[in-house]
Amino acid sequence: MSDALTATEEKVLKWLVKSEFHTVPWSTKDAAKAFKISEDEMYEIIAALTRKVPTRIQLFYKDGSVHIAAD
C-alpha cells in the first residue's frame, strides 16, 4: 500500500480544500457525480485521504450530517 496520492485522490483533495463542506453537508452521491465515478469509489478515496494525509482532512458529524474540512 503506497502513501502516495493517486491522481484522482489529489483532484478530490484539491476540490475539498476549495469547497465549503465544513459548513455545507457532504454528499457522496453528488461528489461521485462531479468526478464521474461510483459512490463506492468516492468512499474509497475519502478513506484513503484520511489514511494518507490525516493532517489535511477532517470528517465530522454536525446537525445530523457529515461534514469534511480540508486544507
PETA-V886913 format. One record per backbone hydrogen bond with DSSP energy under -1.0 kcal/mol. NH is the residue of the N-H (numbers start at 1). CO is the residue of the C=O. E is the energy in kcal/mol with one decimal. If there is no record, write none. Layout:
<<NH | CO | E> <NH | CO | E>>
This chain:
<<10 | 6 | -2.4> <11 | 7 | -2.0> <12 | 8 | -2.6> <13 | 9 | -2.6> <14 | 10 | -2.5> <15 | 11 | -2.2> <16 | 12 | -2.8> <17 | 13 | -2.3> <18 | 14 | -1.7> <19 | 15 | -1.1> <23 | 20 | -2.0> <24 | 20 | -3.2> <26 | 66 | -3.2> <31 | 27 | -2.4> <32 | 28 | -2.9> <33 | 29 | -2.0> <34 | 30 | -2.3> <35 | 31 | -1.6> <37 | 32 | -2.4> <42 | 38 | -2.0> <43 | 39 | -2.6> <44 | 40 | -2.3> <45 | 41 | -2.2> <46 | 42 | -2.7> <47 | 43 | -2.5> <48 | 44 | -2.5> <49 | 45 | -2.6> <50 | 46 | -2.0> <51 | 47 | -1.3> <52 | 48 | -3.3> <53 | 49 | -2.6> <56 | 53 | -2.2> <58 | 69 | -2.9> <60 | 67 | -2.5> <62 | 65 | -2.9> <65 | 62 | -1.6> <67 | 60 | -3.3> <68 | 21 | -1.3> <69 | 58 | -2.9> <71 | 56 | -2.2>>
